[in-house]
Amino acid sequence: MELISPAVIIILGCVALLLFLQRKNLRGPPCIRGWLPWIGAGFEFGKAPLEFIEKARIKYGPVFTVFVMGTRMTFVTEEEGINVFLKSKEINFELAVQKPIYRTASIPKNTFLTLHEKLYIMMKGKIGTFNLYQLTGQLTEELHEQLENLGTHGTMELNNLVRNWSKSKKWLLALFEKTIPDMKTYRSAKDNSMTLIQAMLDIVETERKEEMSPNYGLLLLWASLSNAVPVAFWTLGFVLSHPTVHETILEGISSVFGTAGRDKMEVSEDDLKKLPLIKWCILEAIRLRAPGIITRKVMKPVKILNYTIPSGDLLMLSPFWLHRNPKYFPEPELFKPERWKKANLEKHAFLDWFMAFGSGKYQCPGRWFALLQIQICIILILYKYDCSLLDPLPKQSPLHLVGVQQPEGQCRIEFKQRK
């Protein structure tokens, strides 16, 4: 019998491998690859990523993959995929966010992975629900000082801090390098306790990563401002665009603090509890302008519906579109703060399927502190000033995927001190 030549064996092996790979790919979700091998769908995706995601969901179904710049991003949009995203042990948060953290604050991968969990636990303790209302006095005092700089009347653009962020990174790094020695020695005059940044620096130095102290200071500042500023912008914009809501809030503020707008009043925990509509408005603004994506990395293949998601994929969830699903949020495009009556906010629970702060083990540790500072900010502004919009409230830009959505255009607010 004539032996089969090596060339034939190689050809048959290649054919078998090709068939195997094709069969394997059939188990994967639909993949949008584009025309260019490495860039993939990058050009189309980059033009308007939020719109791209929704069009892909409509065309390909609740699970689909987008190949962009050598990276596979698999999106999940319905319950089964969302549950895998939130609960699977094969899905990793830290490896998914490490590169964006490096781009933001130049923190290397190994340093980030070493310190992240310790810093996360520390922050949950420092600014968690247990200590939350101890901070109201200091926040109120600081915000009063900022409002003093506004004068008696004028106009302002609330988004300027965010727009200037990218230009200020190098300057802020240099500032932190100069001021860290003073930060370490400062102690509160009231109780001699460590500040949040001191606790952070203590952990960084314990792990002998002192050279990263300015970078973590920058990261902490970015985390505290990058979303809080646009959320305050959107909340004020939505409130001022809805006269009934605006009037109800003003009545509530007057009933708690009186009608005079010049006094430096204090805001207590009890005061905030008497003004739930403000927190509802903040959460509703966040729902409508939520991050375009949150992400995890697939460490081992996971099954979603009839698909197998391979290791190495970035698993993506879009809070922005999830919050627009009428199955979870009826009349999703409407600003309806009253929907938050159903949330058990007293027990620190959001509405089901509200994902703006993430979920699971690494849910944003500063979420309740962020809500607190925005509540106080809005109370003080509306207590001290008569405000009105000079421009229609803009739509969100379709270009932003990470963090709270930015406005597509300007929105000026006129303010006049109450007499």
Secondary structure as UniProt FT lines:
FT   HELIX           6..26
FT   STRAND          31..32
FT   TURN            37..39
FT   HELIX           42..47
FT   HELIX           49..60
FT   STRAND          63..68
FT   TURN            69..70
FT   STRAND          71..76
FT   HELIX           79..87
FT   TURN            89..90
FT   STRAND          91..92
FT   HELIX           94..105
FT   HELIX           109..126
FT   TURN            129..131
FT   HELIX           132..135
FT   HELIX           136..148
FT   TURN            149..150
FT   STRAND          153..157
FT   TURN            158..159
FT   HELIX           160..163
FT   HELIX           165..185
FT   TURN            189..191
FT   HELIX           196..206
FT   TURN            207..208
FT   HELIX           210..212
FT   HELIX           213..225
FT   TURN            226..227
FT   HELIX           228..241
FT   HELIX           243..257
FT   HELIX           269..273
FT   HELIX           276..288
FT   STRAND          294..298
FT   STRAND          302..304
FT   TURN            305..306
FT   STRAND          307..309
FT   TURN            311..312
FT   STRAND          314..317
FT   HELIX           319..322
FT   TURN            323..324
FT   TURN            326..328
FT   TURN            332..333
FT   HELIX           337..342
FT   HELIX           345..347
FT   TURN            352..353
FT   TURN            356..357
FT   TURN            361..362
FT   TURN            365..366
FT   HELIX           367..384
FT   STRAND          385..389
FT   TURN            398..399
FT   STRAND          412..417
//
